[in-house]
C-alpha cells in the first residue's frame, strides 16, 4: 500500500474535523487524587472503559468491536496513559502550576476505507473524556496499515488459513511427527510466527515455524516452515508462497506433497515424545552428585520488623529515594520524578525497546529480527509467582491493560516491590592492630529495594528490575530467561549455533535493550541559588510562565540544565621530583566535555570512556565539584547489522552504547510498536534525534542507553536459558553529588570496638537496630569476636 502524504488521515477530509478536535458536554470536574505522583499513574479500569465508551460512541470514527468481524474494519487497538508534558508536570510538582490535564493515548486501526491507516489520538480530560485530537509523529509521518501489530483476530484467521493450506500435507506430517492439523484435539501441531513480515514496506508475508504442541513447544520444530502471505485484508486471498522442509525449499504445498507421495523426499522422523520427563519441561530429573538436599526449602527473604519502604498508589519511597512509576502497555516500566533527598535526579527512566536479531540456515531463522515493543511487551506482564519470581514478603500489584480487547483486562500480580538483602555489605572495614587484635570493626548491611515486572514475549521471558540502594545508587537491570528461539537442526545449521537436542538447533542471536534516561541532576526549583535568595512562589510562577517558548530558560529554572563529559585516564612520563635522573609514569585524568549531540554518541564496537558524567554546572558540593551523576554500563553489546542495512533503519539507536540528546517533547521514544512490521521505513528513526547536532551544554538532556549481549545457545539452555550471566543494565551513581556517602543516614550499621586492647576480651558493640532481628533469621543476638590467634 502506498504511504500517505504528510499528515493526511481520513479524518482530515471531513468538515467537522477541521480543528482536529471534537467536544461534548462534560459531566463536570472530578476530585483530584491527593498524591502528585498520580499524574503519572496508569489509567484505572474505569478510565480505560470511559475512553473506550467515548470513542465507540463517536459516529465519525465508525468503530467496531476488536474481537470478531472482518479485518477490514475500524477498531480500537490500544488505550494507555498519555503522560503530561514535562514543563506542565514540573510546574505542578513544584506547586506553581495547575494539575496537568489527564489524557489517554488511543490507537485506532482504520481498516474499513480505501486507504487504510493507523491513527493515534489524545483523549481527555479524564476521568470523563469529552474530546480528542490527533497525535502525530515527528515530521508528520503517517503510519501505514501494513505496519500494524498483529491482533488476536488476525492470528485466528492465520491459523485457519494455515490449517486449510496444510491439508494436502497431513499424511507427511503424521508420518514424520505423529501429530497433525486436521480434526485435531490431541497430538496437534501449532506454529510460531516470525517477524518482520516481509522484505520491504507494505508487505505482510510471515514465515511460520511448524511445531508439535507439547509442553515447551518452542523446542519442538517439525522441520517444516511455511511462508504465508496475509497482506490482503480479505483472508480468502491469503496464500502459501513457499515452504522449507528439512533443508529444501518448495514453491508450493502441492510440490512438497507430490515429492512425499513419490517417495523422493528425504524424511526427518521425530522420536515419540515421552509421557514423562520431556526434555523441554521443568520436571526434575537426575540427581546432584553431592547429595545435598533440594527437596526442602532454601534461604528466604524476611522482614523481621516490617517493611522499610512506603508504597502509596504509584509513589514509592525508600530511604532517601522517592519516585513515581507506571507499567505502559506498549513498552513496560517507566519511572518519573526520581528523587534522592528531595532533589530530582531524573525526570524519566524507561524501557524503550528490546530486540533479538538472529542468524540461521532455515528461512525463519535468517528472517527473525524481533523488536518486542511491536508485540506490546508491556502488556505481556503475566502473574509473578510468590516465592519464585519475587520473595514471599513482596508487595504485589495488579496491572490493567486495554490492548486488542473490548474492555480492560486485569493482569494479577504483574509487578512486585520488595527489599532484597544483597548478600554483600554495602560498606565494611576490619581495622587490624597487626598483633592478633583490632582497633575496630564496622559494617553496613547490603540492602536494595527492587521494583520488578516481567515480559513474556512468546518464548522469551525478560525480568525487568529497577533497584534503589541507600547510598544514592540506582540500577536498571534486565535478565533474559525462558525458551530459546530454536529451529530444526540440519548439518548446515551448525554455522549459526549449537545442536542442543536430536533435531534442534539453538540459533545465534544478539539481545539489545534500549533505555531512556531523562536526567535532571541536582534539579530543584533552585530559586535561591539563581536569584539571590528571593524564593517567593509568585516569582517562581512568573518565571515559569515565561519559559513556554524558551526551553533553555526552562532548563535553568527547573534545575534540569545539565552538561555531559567523559573522563578516563592517560599516562604521563615525568621527571621524578624527589630522585634526580629518575622518571615516573603515572595516570592523570583526561576530561572531555561533549558540547554537541554528534560529539556525545559512543558507537558500539568501539571502547567507550569509562566515566560518563552528567553534571549541573550551577550546583557544587562542599568541596567545589560540580554535582554529578555517573552513568556506568553493565553490558556486552555489539552491532546487530551493518549500518544502513534495510532492517537496521528501524533500530538506529542500536548503533550506540550511548547517545546524549537535547530533550524535545516530539522525541518521546526511540522506537514504536510499528517498527517491528515496518523496520524499513519506520515512523520513528532515532538517528534523526541527533542529525541536527544541537548544543547540549547546560541543557535539558536525555541519555539514550543501549545494553545487551551475544547469545550463542548451548546445551545448558535446555530446558530454559538461566539468569546467571544473562543480565545487563546500567547504574546511575553519585559522583561528587553529595558531600559524603548518604548511606551514613542509615541506622543499620554495626560498630565493634575493643574496650581492653590489645587483648580484646571485652567489646563495645554499637547497633541502632534491635539486638536480634527475630526468629525468622536467627534467634540469637548479634555477637562478634574479632581476634585471630594461634590455637
N, C-alpha and C positions, 0 to 999 in steps of 0.2 A: 504494500500500500504506500502511496506517496505521502511524504511528510507534509503537514500543513504549513502554510506560511506563518511567520511570527505572530503569535498572539491570537491566531484565528481559532476559534472554537465554535461549535454550533450555537452556543449561547449568544454570540455576538450578532448573529443575524436577526435577532428578534427585537422588535421595537421596545418591549418592556425592559430589555436588559442593557439599554444604552449606558446606564451608570454602573452596570455590573453589581447592582445592589437591589435586593428585594426586601421590603419591610412589611411587617404586620403589626397589629396592635399588641403591645406587650402586656403581660399579666401583672406587671408591677415588679419592683425591686425585691431581691431576696436578701436575707441576712448574711452578712459577710462571715466566713469562717474566722475564728479567733486568731489562729496562728498565721503569721505572714508566710510561712513556708507553704501554705495551702495554695498559693498562686501557681505553684509548680506541681501540684498533686495530679495524679492521673484522674481521668474522668470517672465518676461514680457510675454504677449501673443505671441510676435514674437519669443522669446526664446523657449517657450513651443512648438510652431509649428516647429521651427527649429530642436529641439530634436526629435520630432515625425517623421518628414520628413526624418531625417538622419537614424533613426533606421528602419523605414519602408522600406528604400531603401537598407538595408543590406541583401543580399540574404541568407546568412548563418543563419540569425535569423528566416526567414520564417514567418514573422508576418502577421496576418490578421487583418482586422478592428475589433474594440471592439464590435460593435453592429452587431447583426445578425450572421448567420452561426451556426456551432456546438459549443458545449462546448469544445470538444477535438480539440483545436486549439492553436496556439501560438499568444498571444495578449499582447499589451502594456496596463498595468493597471494604472500606476501612474507615473507622472513626477513632480518633485519638486526640489527646490534648494538643492544641497549638500553643506552645509556650509564648508568654508575653515578650515584647521587645525588651532588650536589656536595659535601655535607658529608663523606660517606664517602670520596670521591675526594681531597679536600683533606687529610684526616687521613692517608691512605695516602701521598700525595705529600710530606707533611711528616714522614713516618717516625714517626707516633704512632698509627697505626691499621693494621688488617689490610688486606690486598688485598681490594678490594670483590668481591663475588660477581659473576661474569661471566655475563650473561644475554643472551638474544636476544629481539627483538620479532618476533612471528609474527602475520600477518594471515590470518584464515580466513574464507572466504565460506561461510556456512551457507545453501545454496540448496535443500537437499532436506528441506524442512519446510513446515508450513502458513504460518508467519510467518517468511520468510527474513530474515536479518540478517547483519551483519559483526561479528566479534568479534576483538579483539586480545588476545594472550596474551604474558606474560613467561615464557620457558622457560629453565631452568637446572638446576643450575650447569653451565657449560661448562668443559671440552670434552665432558663426559659428562652430558647432561641427564637428570634423573630426576624433574622436577616442572614444573608450570606453574600460573600463576594468571592471572585475568582482569585486563586493564588497562582502566581507564575514562577517559573524558574529564572535564574539569572540569564539575561539575554533574550527573554521572552520565548524560550524554547517550548514547543508543544510536544506532547508525549503521544506517539502513535499507538494505536490499539494493539499492534503486534508485540509491543513491549510489556504488556500487562503480565503480572504474575499469574500463575495457574490458580484455578478455582476448583472447589470440590466438584462442581458440575462438569467442568471440562475433564477432570480426572475420571469421573463416572463414564462420560461419553468415550474417553480414550480407551478405557478398559473394555467397553462394549465393542468398540471398533477392532481392538486387538483380538478379542476372543473370536469374533466373526472371521477376521482375516486368517487366524491360525487354524481354522477348521481342517483344511487340507493337510496340515502338518501334525494332526493329532496322533496318527499311527507312529510317526517318527518320535514324537515327544514321549509317548507312552513307552516305546521300546527303550529309549536311552535314559529316561529319568524315572519311569514308573509313576509319573504324575502327568496331569493334563489340564486343559482349559475347559473342555466341553462337559456340560452337565455335571459340574464339579461341586461336591460338598465336602469331601475329604481328599487328601493327596492331590492338592491343587497346585497349579503354577501361579505365580504372580510376577510383578516386574518392578524395577527401579528405573526412573527416568533420569536422563542426562541433560545438562544444560551447559552452554547456551544452545538454543533450539534452532540451529542452522549455522550458516557461514556468512551471513550478511544481514543488513537491516531488512525488516519486513518478513523475514522467513519465520516459520514455525514448524520445523521438522525436528522431531525428537527421536534420539536413539533410546531404545528400551532394552534393558538387560533382563532376560527371562530367568526367573529363579524358582526353585522349589520352595513352597510356602511351609517352612518348618521354623522352629524357634531359632532366631538368628539368621533369617533367610538371606540377609546381605552376603553371607558366606557360602551360599549355595547356588551359584550360577549354573544354568543348564547347558551352557555352551552356545546358546542362540541369542543373537542381538538383532533387533528389528528397528529399521528407520521408518517411522510413521509420520506422514505429512498431515498436519491438522491445522493448516493455515486458514482454510475456508471456514467461515462461521457456520456453515451447514455441514454437520458431521457425515451426511450421506456422500459428501465429496472427498472425504478423507481416504487415504490410500497408503499402503505399504510401498515404499520406493526402493528399498534394498534390504538385504539380510546378510548376516555373517554367522556361519556355523563352523565351529571347531577349526578356525583358521582360514576358512574360504568364504569369498563373497558370492552372493547370488542376486540376480537382478529382480527376482520375483519369487513369491511364495510357490508358484507353480513350478519354477525351475528347481527349487530345492526339493519339493515333494517328488518330482519325477526322478531326480537323482537318487533319492532314497528308494523309490519303487524299483528302479533298475538295479539296485544293489551296488551302485558305483560310488556311493557316498561313504567316506571313512567316518565311522561312528565313534563317539566317545561315550561309552556306557558308564553311568554313575552308579556307585555301590548303593545298596539299600540303606537308608539312614536307620541307625539303631533306635530301638524303643526307649532306651535309657543311655545316659552318658554321651549324648550327642556332642560333638566337638565344639559346636557353636553355642552351647548352653552354659549356664552358670552352675550347673550341678557339680558338687565336689567329686573329685576322682583322684586316686593316688594318695600317698602319704608323704609327709616331710620326713627326711632321714633322721632328724634329731629326736623325733618322738615327743617333742614338747606339745602341750595340749592346744588345740584350736577349737575344741567343741565347748569351750567356756568363754564367757565374755572377757574382752580385753579391757585396756585402760579407758576410762570415761572422763568427760569434762563435767565438773560440778561447780555450783555457785554456793558455797557454804554460808555466806551471809547475804545472799540475794543478788539481784542484778546490779551491776555498776554502770549501767547505761540507761538512758531515758529515751523512750520512743513515744512521740505524740503525733498521731497522724502520720504524715510523711516527713516529720522532723526527727532527726537522730542526733543525740548528744552523748558524748563520751569524753571524760577528762576535759581537755581544752577544746575538743572538737565539737563543731555544730554544722549540720548540713541538711539540705532537703534532697529527696530522691523520688524517682519515678521509674516505672518499667514501661518503656514505649513498646507498643505492639510491633512497630516496624523494625527497630534495631536494638532494643534492650535497655540496659541500665543507663541511667542519666542522673548525675548529681548536679545540684545547683547550690549557689551561695555557700561555698565551703569555707568555713572559718576556723581559725585556731586562736583562742584567747580573745575572741570577739573581732579579730581582724580578718578580713577576707583574704584568702589565699588564691582561690579560683572561683570564677563565676559559674563555670560549667566543666564537668568531666563526663565524657560519654563515649560509649562504644558506637562506632560509625559503620563498620563493615568487618566481615570475616570471610576470607576466601580460601579455597583449596584448589590449586591447579595441578593437574595430573599428567602423566605420560603412560603410554601403553601400546600394545600391539593390536588390540581389538579396537574397532571404531568407537565404541562407547568410552573406552579408557582414554584414547587420544583426544576425544572431544570434551572430556569432563573438565570444566572450569567453573567450579561452584562459587557463587557470590551470594552469601547467605542472607543478606538483607532482602534479597529478592524472594526468599522463602519465608519472610516475616519471622526472623529468628527471635524477635522479642516476644512474639505470641506463641512460641514453642516452649514456653516455660511451664513444664508439667510438674506434677507434685513432687516435692522434696521429701525424702524418707527420713523420718526422725531416727537419729542414732546412726545413720549411714551417710546421707547427704549433708546433714547438719547434726550437731550434738543434740542429745535429748533435752538439754537445757535451753535450746534456741527458742527465740520468738519467731513464729511462722506467720506469714502474711499472705492473703489471697490477692490475686490479680483478676481484673475483668477486662476482656478484650471483645471488641466488636470487629471481627475480621471475617469476611466471607461468610457471614451468618445473618440471620434475620432477627437478631437480638443479642444482648450482651451474654458472654459465656464466662462463667466463673472458673478460674484455674486455682484450685485449692492449694494452699501452701506453696505458692510459686516463688516466694522469697523467704529468706530467713536472716536473722540477726543474732549473733552470739559473740561472747567474749572467749577468746582462744588462748590457752597457755602456749606460748611459742616453743617451749622446751629448752630455751636458751635464755640466760639472763639478759635483760636489757643493758645492764652495766654491772660489773663486778670487779673487785680487786682484793687480792690477798697480799698484805704488806709484810713481807718476811723480815725477821731480825737477823736471818742468816746464822742463827745459833740454835736452831731447833724450835724456835717460837715465832711470834709475830707481834707486830705493833697494832694492827687492826685487820679485820676483815669487813668488807661492806659489799652488799649486792642488792640489786633491784630486780625482782622477778620480771620475766618477759611476758607481756600480755599484749593482745591486739583485739580490736573489735572488728568483726567481719560482717559485711553486708554481701549476701550471696544470692545468685539465681543461676539457673541453667537454661541452655537452649539445646533441645534435642532436634536437630535438623536432619530428620530421617536416620541415617546410620550413625552420624557423629553426635557426641554429647560435649558441649562446651560448658565448663563450670566457670562462671564469672564472679570474681571477688573484688571488692574494694576493702582494704584493710587500713585501720587507723591505729597508729602507735602513739603512746603517751609522750614521746619526745618530738612530736610535731611532724613525723614522717607519715606520708600517705603512700600506699602501694596499690597499684592496679595490676591484677593478675588474672590470667585465663589458663585453665587446664584443659587439655584435649583428651577425651576418652571416647568410649563407645566402640562401634564396629568399624573396621577399616572398610574403605570402598574398594572392593575386590572384583576381579574379573576372572573369566575362565582361563585356566592355565594352558598355554601352548609353549613348546620349547623356545619359540622366538620371543616370548614374553619375558624371559629371564633378563633381557637387556633393560627392562623397565621396572624391576622389582625383585621380589623373592617368592619362590614357591613355598606356600605356608600350609598346604594340605594337598591331597591327592590330585584334585582338579582345580586348585585355587591359586591365583596369583595376587599377591599384595602389591598394588601399584604405587610407584614412587609419586610423591606429591609434596608441595610446599604449602604450609599454612601461613597466612599473614592476617593480622588483625590491625585495624586502624582505630585510633582514639582521637578524640578532640579534647584538647586541654586549653580552655579559655582562662588564662592566668590573670589574676588581679593581685599581684604580690604586694603585700602591705597596704591593701586597699581599705579605706575607711573614708567617711566624709572629709576628714583631713582639713577642715576649715581653719583651725588654729594655726597649723603649720603654714598654710598658704596665705592667710590674711591677718597675720599679726595679732592673733588672739581673739578676733571677732568671730563668734561662733553662733550667732543667732540663727534660728530656723528661718527667719524671714530672709536673711542674706543668702542662706543656702538654697532656699526655694527660688529666689530671684536668679541666682547664678545658674541653677539647674534649668530654669526655663529658657535661659539664653543659649543652652547647648544644643537645642533642637537641630540646628544646621551646622554645628561646629563640633565634629567628633573629637578633634584634638583637645578642645577645651573641656569636653565631657570627660575624657580620659583623665585629664589633670584634676578636675573637680572631684571625681569619684575615686581617685587614687588608683585607677586602673591603667594609668600610663606606665608602661614597663619598657625596659630595654633588654636586648639579648646579646650575650657574648659567649664565646667559647674559651676554654682555658686548658692548657696541657703543659707538659714540661719540655724544655730544651736543655741542652748541656752546654756549659761554658768551660773553657780551659784557661785558667788564670794563674798568675804568679802566686805562690804561697806567701802570704804576708808575714808569716811568723817563722819561715825557714827559707833563707836566701838560696836561690837557684832551684828550688823545688816548684812543682806545679800542682795545682788542684783542679780536678774535673768534678763538677757538681751540677745538679739540676737548678734551673730557675723557672719561674712561672712566666709563661707566654700567654698573654691575653689578647684576644682578637675580637673587638666589637664588630657585630654584624649589623650594618646600618640599613641595608635594603633587603627585600624579600629574596632576591636571587642569590644574595650572599649568605642567606640563612637556610639554605637547603643542604642536607647532608645525604648524598646519594648512597643507596645500597651498593654493596660490592666494594666500597672504599672504607678504610678505617675512619671512624668518627672521633673527634676530640672527646676526651674522657670526662670533661666537665662542661656541662651545658647549663648556663646560668641565666636566670631571669631576675632582674632586679628593678627596684623602684628608685629612680635617680634622685628623688626628692626626700627619701626617708633613709636614715642611717641608724645603725645601732650605737651603743655607748662607745664602741671602740673605733668609730669613724668609718666603718664599712657600709657600703650600700646594702640595704636589707634585701636579701636574695634567697631564692629557692633554686635548688639544683634538680634538673631532670636527669635521672640515671636509668639507662635502659638495661633490661634483662632479656636478651634476645639473640637469636642466631639467624636472623632474617637474611634472605638472599633474593635476587631478582626472580620473577616468575616467567617473564617473557622478554624478548628484546624490545627495547624502546621503540614505540610506534607501530608494533605489530598488531594488526587487527584488534583482537580482544583486549590487548594491553591498553587501548584507548579508554576502556571503561574503568581501569584501575590505575590511573596515572599517579595516584597517591603512593602506590607501591614502588615507585622509583626511589623513595627517600626513607632513610631512618627517621628523619625529622625535617619538617618544613615549618617555618615560622612566618605567619602572615598577619597583616593588619586585619582586625576584626571588622566584618560587614554583616549587616542583617540579611543581605541577599546571598550570603555564603554560609548557611546554617549547617550544612552537612557535606561531607566529601563524597558521598555516594547516594544511591537512591534504590528504592525497591524495583525500579525499572531497568537497572543496569544489567541484571542477570540475563534478561531476554533481548537486550539490545546493547551489548557492550561496544559495538562498532560505532555507534553514533549516540552516546548516552546523553540524557538531559543534563546531567551534572558531570563536568570534566574538571577534576581537581587542578590540573595544570593551569587552567585559566585563573585560578586564585592567585598565582604568583607571576603570571605573564606580565602584568603591568608594573612589577618591580617597585612597589611603593616603599617609601621610607618606613622603618619600623623602630626608630629611636623615640623613646618616650611616647609610645602609642599603646592603644588597647590591642594586645597581641593574643593570637591563638597559636599554640603549638600543636601540630598535627603529627602524631606519633605512630610509627609502624613497628610492630614486633612480630616475630614469627620464628618458624623453624622448618628445616627439611625433614621429612619423614620417609625413610625407606623401610616399609613394613618388613617384619621378620616373624619367625615362628612364635615368638613370645607375645605377639599381638593377637594371638588366638587364645581365648575367645574374644577378648577386647583389648584395645590399647589401654595401658595402665598410666596413671597420672604421674608417677615419679619420672623426672626427666622430660616431661612433656608439658611444662608450664613456662609461659613467657609473660612479660609485662614491663612495668617501669615503676620507679619510685619518684616521688616528689619529696626532697629532703631540704630542710632549712640549712642555709649556708650563710652564716653571719646574719641571719634574720633576727635571732634573739641575742641577748647578752650572755646567756649560758644555756645549757640544756634545760628546756622547760619541764622535763620529767622530774626535776627536783621538787616540783609541787606535789608529786605523788607521796602518799603516806604509807607506801608498801615496802620501803627498803628495810633491810636488816643490817645493823652495825654491831660488830663484836669487838670489844676492847679488853685486853688482859688487865686485871687490877693489880697483879703482882709479877710484872715482867722481871726476869726472863722465864720464871717457872711456869707462868700462865696456868696456874691451878685454879685461880678464881677469875671469872669472866663477868663483864658487864654486857648484857645482851639488850640492845635497844630495838624495840619494834613499836610501830604506831598502829598496828592491827592487832586483833585478839591473839593471845599466845598460841592457840590451836585453831586451825581453820574449821575443825569439825570432823565428825566421824566419817564423812564421805571421802576424806583423803587419808588421814591417819590420826588416830585418837590421841597420840602423844604430842605435847608441846614441842616447839622447835628447840633443838639443842645443837651445840657446836663444841668442838674441842680445839682444833687448830694447831696442835703440836705435831712434830714429826721427829721421833726419837728412835734410837736403837731398841730392838726387842730381843 
